[in-house]
Amino acid sequence: MLSEIISKIKDNVVIIKNPDGGSGTGIVLDARGIIVTNSHVIAHCQEVGIRTSAGEAFLGRVLSADNTVDYAFIVCRDIKQSTFPVLSERQDILEGEDVVAIGHPYGYDFTVTKGIISAAHRDIKGVNFIQTDVPINPGNSGGPLLDARGEILGINTMFIINAQNLAFAVPIHYVIKAYRDLPPEHLWEEGSFCSSCGRMNEKDTKYCKYCGDDIQTDMNNNIIYEDTGICIKCDHRNPRDVLYCTKCGSDLVISELTKKKLTKKKDDIAPDMVLTCSECGHENKGKKFCTKCGAKLSPSHTSK
């Protein structure tokens, strides 16, 4: 039963990277690419990096946040999912119930831990959290707390340092209310997010109309752009199988592993490919080196 629950939701659990190098967990909620996480995971950013269980990397935009309760919403249109988790609206959560958490503690991606609800209602500074004994560590923040039916009861948010499995989750009813009240869709791509109050303003707003604070824009950062195909110079979205921006020609921020794969792909010689040696003119089929003079062959010298 537990394995079935995990398999149903694993693809919806993503890794979130922020520009300061920190990371956390998020959950894809619907086909629009809406992701919920903790507000402290997005670290007051306008944009964050997203990585799926399949290893795909994307860029997400922050839509709203509640810094008191500690939840935030991100949109990532590029993520394609066909099934989505159920946000539980149960009112009968009981102490002793089995619960499961999924997250990325200390960089150990997609780790599952299990425990019970220790207290269904724990008031901390006016917020009604769910207390559990599920092992939670840095990187679990923003991940789902699931009940035995695989429904999301809460969003894991914090733990007490030096305590024995004393963890807390934001009850999902806070999230459901905010989820139904997201900013208008026309602001999702172009609006200006205010990290001070967590609300979205119209495009190119300098001062937040809700709290009056300056709206800070993110500096381009290699950590969140890595392997997204987005050019840090001109913001053009490129295919993921190129090394240079197809619009301005700048180097794309790509991990060394991906760069090796793309370079290898570029230099691969198919078995039926006929290459002309630039040194002696001999034609070779499916070879990396000329069979006549030994010179290295290049795919750019394909015979017509």
C-alpha positions in Angstrom: 0.0 0.0 0.0 2.8 2.4 0.9 4.7 1.7 -2.3 1.5 2.5 -4.3 1.0 5.8 -2.6 4.6 6.8 -3.3 4.5 5.8 -6.9 1.4 7.8 -7.6 2.8 11.1 -6.3 6.6 10.8 -6.9 6.5 12.4 -10.3 4.7 15.4 -8.8 7.4 16.0 -6.2 10.1 18.3 -7.5 13.4 19.8 -6.2 13.5 23.6 -5.9 16.7 25.5 -6.1 17.1 29.2 -5.2 19.9 31.5 -6.2 21.7 31.4 -2.8 22.4 27.7 -3.4 19.8 26.4 -1.0 17.2 23.8 -2.1 13.9 22.4 -0.9 10.9 20.5 -2.2 7.7 21.3 -4.0 4.6 19.6 -5.3 3.0 20.0 -8.8 -0.7 20.5 -8.2 -2.3 20.8 -11.6 -1.8 20.9 -15.4 -1.1 24.6 -15.4 2.2 23.9 -13.6 1.2 25.3 -10.2 3.7 24.2 -7.5 3.3 24.6 -3.8 6.3 24.8 -1.4 7.3 26.8 1.7 7.9 30.5 1.5 11.3 30.1 3.1 12.3 27.7 0.3 11.9 30.3 -2.4 14.0 32.7 -0.3 12.1 35.9 -1.4 13.0 35.2 -5.0 11.2 36.2 -8.2 12.4 33.0 -10.0 13.6 29.6 -8.8 15.0 26.5 -10.5 12.9 23.4 -10.7 14.1 19.8 -11.2 11.8 16.8 -11.7 12.3 13.2 -10.7 13.2 12.5 -14.3 16.1 14.9 -14.1 14.6 17.7 -16.2 15.4 21.2 -15.3 13.1 24.2 -15.6 12.6 27.8 -14.4 9.7 28.7 -12.2 8.2 32.1 -11.3 6.9 32.8 -7.8 3.3 33.8 -7.8 2.4 34.3 -4.1 3.7 33.6 -0.6 2.6 33.7 3.0 5.7 34.3 5.1 3.8 33.8 8.4 2.2 30.5 7.7 5.1 29.5 5.4 3.7 28.5 2.1 4.3 29.8 -1.5 3.1 29.1 -5.0 5.2 28.9 -8.1 4.2 28.4 -11.8 6.2 26.4 -14.3 4.4 26.0 -17.6 7.0 23.6 -19.0 6.2 20.8 -16.5 3.9 18.3 -18.0 2.0 15.9 -15.7 -1.1 13.9 -16.3 -2.0 12.9 -12.8 -2.2 15.2 -9.7 -2.3 14.7 -5.9 -5.5 15.1 -3.8 -5.5 17.9 -1.3 -7.3 16.4 1.7 -10.2 18.4 3.2 -10.6 16.0 6.1 -11.6 17.5 9.4 -11.0 14.3 11.4 -7.2 14.1 11.6 -6.2 12.1 14.6 -3.1 11.6 16.8 -1.5 8.3 16.0 -2.4 8.2 12.3 0.3 6.9 10.0 1.8 9.6 7.7 4.5 9.7 5.1 6.8 12.5 4.0 8.7 12.9 0.7 11.6 15.3 0.2 15.2 15.8 -0.5 17.1 15.9 2.8 20.7 17.0 2.6 20.7 16.4 -1.2 19.4 12.8 -1.0 16.8 13.3 -3.7 13.3 11.8 -3.3 13.7 10.3 0.1 10.6 8.8 1.8 10.2 8.8 5.6 7.4 7.5 7.8 5.9 8.3 11.2 2.7 9.3 13.0 0.8 12.4 13.8 1.9 13.4 17.3 -0.5 16.4 17.7 -3.3 17.2 15.2 -3.4 20.9 16.3 -0.3 22.6 17.6 -0.5 26.4 17.9 2.8 28.1 17.2 2.6 31.9 17.1 -1.0 31.9 16.0 -0.5 29.3 13.3 -2.2 25.9 13.8 0.5 23.3 12.7 0.3 19.5 12.5 3.0 18.0 14.7 4.6 14.6 13.6 7.5 12.4 14.5 8.4 11.9 10.9 12.2 12.4 10.4 12.6 15.8 8.7 15.8 17.4 7.7 17.0 20.4 5.6 15.7 19.8 2.1 12.4 18.3 3.2 10.9 21.7 3.5 8.0 22.2 1.1 7.4 18.5 0.6 4.1 16.6 1.1 2.8 15.0 4.3 0.6 12.2 3.1 -2.0 10.1 4.9 -2.7 6.4 4.4 -4.9 7.1 1.4 -2.1 9.1 -0.3 -3.9 12.4 0.2 -1.9 15.5 1.2 -2.6 16.5 4.8 0.1 19.2 5.0 3.3 20.7 3.7 6.4 19.9 5.8 7.9 23.1 7.0 10.2 22.8 10.1 11.7 20.6 12.8 13.2 21.3 16.2 17.0 21.1 16.1 18.5 18.6 18.6 15.1 17.1 19.3 14.1 13.5 18.5 11.7 13.6 15.5 9.8 16.7 16.4 8.6 18.1 13.1 5.7 20.3 11.9 3.6 20.7 8.8 1.4 23.4 7.5 -2.2 22.0 7.4 -3.4 21.8 3.8 -6.5 23.9 4.5 -4.3 27.0 4.5 -2.9 26.0 1.1 -6.3 25.2 -0.4 -7.7 28.6 0.4 -4.7 30.4 -1.1 -4.7 28.0 -4.1 -8.2 29.1 -5.0 -7.2 32.7 -4.8 -4.1 32.8 -6.9 -3.2 36.0 -8.9 -4.9 36.5 -12.3 -3.2 34.4 -15.1 -2.2 37.5 -17.1 0.3 38.3 -14.3 1.8 34.8 -14.1 4.4 35.5 -16.8 4.9 39.2 -16.6 3.8 40.4 -13.1 6.1 41.7 -10.4 6.2 39.6 -7.3 6.8 41.5 -4.0 8.8 39.3 -1.6 8.0 41.6 1.3 4.3 40.9 1.4 4.1 37.9 -1.0 1.7 39.4 -3.4 1.8 39.9 -7.2 1.7 43.4 -8.8 1.2 44.5 -12.4 4.1 44.3 -14.8 7.2 46.5 -14.2 5.8 47.9 -10.9 8.6 49.6 -8.9 6.8 49.8 -5.5 4.4 47.3 -4.2 0.8 48.6 -4.3 0.0 46.5 -1.2 2.8 47.2 1.2 4.8 50.0 -0.5 8.2 48.3 -0.4 10.6 48.3 -3.3 10.1 45.3 -5.6 13.5 43.6 -5.9 14.4 41.9 -9.1 16.5 38.8 -9.2 20.0 38.9 -10.6 20.6 36.2 -13.2 22.1 33.2 -11.4 23.8 30.2 -12.8 22.3 27.8 -10.2 18.7 28.4 -11.2 19.4 28.7 -15.0 21.5 25.5 -15.3 20.1 23.1 -17.8 16.9 25.0 -18.4 17.8 26.1 -21.9 17.2 29.8 -20.9 19.9 32.2 -21.9 21.1 34.3 -19.0 22.0 37.2 -21.4 18.7 37.6 -23.4 16.2 35.3 -21.6 15.5 33.4 -24.8 14.3 29.9 -24.3 16.3 27.4 -26.3 16.0 23.7 -27.0 17.9 21.6 -24.4 20.2 20.0 -27.0 22.2 23.1 -27.8 25.2 24.6 -26.2 24.8 28.2 -27.4 21.8 30.5 -27.5 20.0 30.4 -30.8 19.1 34.1 -30.5 22.2 35.9 -29.3 24.9 33.2 -29.5 25.9 33.3 -25.8 27.1 30.2 -23.9 24.2 28.5 -22.1 24.6 27.6 -18.5 24.8 23.8 -18.7 26.0 21.3 -16.2 29.3 19.5 -17.0 27.4 16.2 -17.4 25.0 17.6 -19.9 27.8 19.4 -21.8 29.6 16.1 -22.2 26.5 14.4 -23.4 25.8 17.1 -26.0 29.4 17.2 -27.1 29.5 13.5 -27.5 26.2 13.6 -29.4 27.6 16.2 -31.7 30.8 14.2 -32.4 29.1 10.8 -32.8 29.6 9.0 -36.1 26.9 6.7 -37.3 27.9 3.3 -38.7 26.6 4.2 -42.2 28.1 7.8 -42.2 30.7 8.3 -44.9 33.4 10.9 -44.0 36.0 12.4 -46.3 39.5 12.7 -44.7 40.6 16.3 -44.8 44.3 15.2 -45.0 44.3 12.7 -47.8 40.8 12.8 -49.3 40.1 9.1 -48.6 36.4 8.3 -48.0 35.7 6.3 -44.8 32.4 4.7 -43.7 31.5 4.7 -40.0 35.1 5.4 -38.9 36.5 8.0 -36.4 40.0 7.8 -38.0 41.0 7.6 -41.6 41.9 4.0 -42.6 44.4 5.3 -45.1 46.4 8.0 -43.3 45.2 7.7 -39.7 44.0 11.3 -39.4 41.0 12.0 -37.1 37.8 12.4 -39.0 35.1 15.0 -38.3 31.3 14.8 -39.0 31.7 18.2 -40.7 33.5 16.4 -43.5 30.5 14.2 -44.5 30.7 13.1 -48.1 27.9 14.4 -50.4 
